[in-house]
Amino acid sequence: MSQPSPFAARTVVILVIGGALLLLASILMSGFGDEIARATGEAPAADRKDGAGYHAFQRLVEAVQPPEGDVTESTAAASILILTPTEATRPEDVRAIVNQRIALASRMTGGDDFVAREGHPLLRYATLIILPKWQVEKLPLQGGRVQRTGQVDGAKLQQLVPAEAEWHTEDRSDIGVMRAEYPGLRAFALPDRRVNAMAGDTITPLIGARDGAAVLGQIGSSDTFVLVDPDLVNNRAMADERNAKAALAMLRAIDPEHDGRALFDRSLHYTRGDRNLVKLLFLPPFLGVTLALIAAAVLAGIAAAGRFGPPLRERRAVAAGKRALIDNIVALTRLAGRTPLAGKRYADMMLELLSRRLLAGEAPSADRLDRVHPGYSELDRRLRDARTESEALAAAKDLTAWKKETGA
């Protein structure tokens, strides 16, 4: 008697399906975890409404100078592109956008980054990088509110700038407008703390300190600018009217051709993750092959779970019927080692049977049967001389063929 299963069939099916789904989810999370974290994690700085975000600055820019409505890719916008990288942003992503903007400007101006008109340098495809300053974390059960936990590491800030630069801080009393060729610039209402700044051979300060460090700097002769301290334009700063006016004046000064029209980029926050084998399997063009393999595995599982035909009954210890009786006799003969002797017995039986049918009352003789149809004496000899079961079986098959040929 077979033992009953301790689980019901429905329970087993649910466990198998649930385990398969969890395994698939684990595989997908291992491959797409970085992209899911980017999509569901902290919102881009341009959309955040906490003190360290730029939601107020974005709304101010859109209200005064709305961006172009027909732009499908932010990096191709002719207006100022504002990048708001975070501490986790990869420096190569920032450099890729900056290089693409410089290449666009070079094509539009025939290789020059500046176009002169009435003595004022007009920049094309200007890019403004607002560096991060504060590390924040969400407060639990506070409706998305965050708190500052410290400042961003200065070494990471340097990597986000597409130029050689040295990061340090400056006293607010030493900072002011530095470049006379940008007459539209206005001083910000600086916070009551030391201000982040950067100094480098290729960084020209527009707003900076007396020692040449830049709070707002231009990289080389390109149309790329860096705002080192975000406390001048974040949501907390925009509560001061002076900072709002200074922020708009900054945009108009660095891109007067478009009157400070700007667009906030979000691609740095939603960049694609690194490629791996899981993504290769679950993204085109190999997605179809993966789905086909999964479907084949499911069908194979269904086929294996189903039963073909009626259930097999338990066999008898000794099978019933003539064939079963013969099989049992053969098995016992083999077990006793007597199968080689069957050849001679079979030869005697067939000689008597065939002589009665073909010799018309004559005495049984292999030679006489040879006269009826040649070859019998050779088959008779093989049967009698057989020493193994296979030799006897081969001779018996040949004798059966001889019998059919004679019609006996």
C-alpha positions, 0 to 999 in steps of 0.5 A, spaced: 500 500 500 502 506 498 503 512 503 498 518 502 501 525 501 501 529 507 499 535 503 493 536 498 494 537 491 492 544 491 497 546 497 502 543 492 500 547 486 500 553 490 507 552 493 510 550 487 507 556 483 509 561 489 516 559 489 517 560 482 514 567 482 518 568 488 525 566 484 523 570 478 522 576 482 529 575 485 532 574 479 529 580 476 531 584 482 538 582 482 538 585 475 534 591 475 534 593 482 539 599 481 534 602 476 528 600 480 531 604 486 532 610 481 525 610 479 522 609 486 527 612 490 528 620 492 525 624 487 530 629 483 532 635 486 528 639 481 522 636 484 523 636 491 519 641 496 524 640 502 529 646 503 534 643 499 530 642 493 529 646 487 522 646 486 521 654 487 526 655 483 523 651 477 516 654 478 519 661 478 523 660 471 517 656 468 513 662 470 517 668 468 521 664 462 517 658 460 521 653 456 520 651 449 514 646 448 517 642 442 523 639 446 523 632 446 530 631 449 532 636 454 540 635 452 537 638 445 534 644 448 537 651 446 535 654 452 539 653 459 540 646 461 540 646 469 543 639 471 542 638 479 546 632 480 546 628 487 552 625 491 550 618 488 550 621 480 556 618 476 561 623 474 561 620 467 554 621 466 555 629 467 560 629 463 556 626 457 551 631 457 556 637 458 560 634 452 553 633 448 551 640 449 558 643 447 558 639 441 551 642 439 554 649 440 560 647 436 555 645 430 551 651 431 556 656 431 561 653 426 566 651 431 566 657 436 562 657 442 561 664 442 557 669 437 559 676 438 553 681 437 554 688 439 560 687 443 556 682 448 558 674 448 552 670 446 552 663 449 549 657 445 546 651 449 549 653 456 549 648 461 548 650 469 551 645 474 548 646 481 552 642 485 549 638 491 551 640 498 547 637 503 545 630 505 538 628 507 534 623 509 526 622 510 523 622 516 519 616 518 511 617 518 512 625 516 509 625 509 515 625 505 519 630 510 526 630 510 532 632 515 539 634 514 544 629 516 551 633 514 554 635 508 556 632 501 563 630 501 568 635 497 572 630 494 565 627 490 563 634 489 570 635 485 568 629 481 562 632 478 565 638 475 568 637 468 574 640 470 580 640 475 578 644 481 579 644 488 574 645 493 574 649 499 569 654 503 569 662 503 567 667 508 560 670 506 564 677 507 569 676 501 564 674 496 561 678 490 560 679 483 567 678 479 566 679 472 564 686 469 562 683 462 556 680 465 553 686 468 546 683 469 549 679 475 546 681 482 549 679 488 545 674 492 543 674 499 548 669 502 546 665 508 549 666 515 554 660 514 561 659 510 559 658 502 562 653 498 567 655 492 571 652 487 578 654 484 582 652 478 586 654 472 580 653 468 574 655 472 573 663 471 569 666 477 563 670 475 561 670 483 566 669 487 571 670 493 577 675 493 582 669 492 579 667 486 575 661 488 568 661 484 561 660 487 558 661 480 564 659 475 565 658 468 569 652 465 574 655 460 571 658 454 565 654 454 558 655 455 558 650 461 557 654 468 557 651 475 554 654 481 558 651 487 553 652 493 546 651 492 544 655 498 543 661 493 537 658 489 534 652 493 527 652 496 529 656 502 533 661 499 527 662 494 523 665 500 528 671 500 526 676 494 533 678 493 535 671 491 529 670 486 531 676 482 539 674 483 537 667 480 533 670 474 539 675 473 544 670 473 540 666 468 539 672 463 547 674 464 549 667 462 545 666 456 542 673 454 540 670 447 534 666 450 533 671 456 534 666 461 530 661 458 532 654 462 530 647 462 531 642 468 534 636 466 532 629 470 536 624 466 541 624 471 536 621 476 533 616 472 539 614 468 539 607 466 543 602 470 549 597 468 548 592 463 548 585 466 546 578 464 539 578 467 537 585 463 540 581 457 535 576 457 529 580 459 530 586 454 529 586 447 532 582 442 532 576 447 526 577 451 522 573 446 527 567 447 526 568 454 519 568 454 519 562 449 523 558 454 519 560 460 513 557 456 516 551 455 518 550 462 511 551 464 508 546 459 513 541 461 511 542 468 504 541 466 505 535 462 509 532 468 504 533 473 498 530 469 497 523 468 497 519 461 491 514 461 488 510 467 493 509 474 497 503 474 495 497 478 499 494 483 502 487 479 500 480 482 506 476 484 505 471 479 501 473 473 495 470 470 494 467 463 498 462 458 503 467 456 504 468 464 505 461 465 510 460 459 514 466 462 514 463 469 517 457 466 522 460 462 524 464 468 525 458 472 529 454 467 534 460 466 534 460 474 536 453 474 541 454 468 537 449 463 536 453 457 542 450 453 539 443 453 532 446 450 535 446 443 536 438 443 529 437 446 526 442 441 530 439 435 527 432 437 520 435 437 520 439 430 523 432 427 517 428 429 512 433 427 515 435 420 516 428 419 509 426 420 507 432 416 512 431 410 514 424 409 507 421 409 508 415 414 516 414 413 520 414 419 523 421 422 529 422 419 533 429 418 536 426 411 529 425 408 527 432 410 533 434 406 530 431 400 523 435 401 527 441 402 534 442 403 538 445 409 534 441 414 539 437 417 544 443 418 539 446 422 538 440 426 545 439 427 545 447 430 540 446 435 543 439 438 550 442 438 547 449 441 551 451 448 548 457 449 541 460 449 542 465 444 545 459 439 539 455 440 534 461 439 538 463 433 537 456 430 530 455 432 528 462 428 532 459 422 528 452 423 521 456 423 523 460 417 525 453 413 518 451 416 514 456 413 518 455 406 516 448 406 508 450 408 509 444 413 
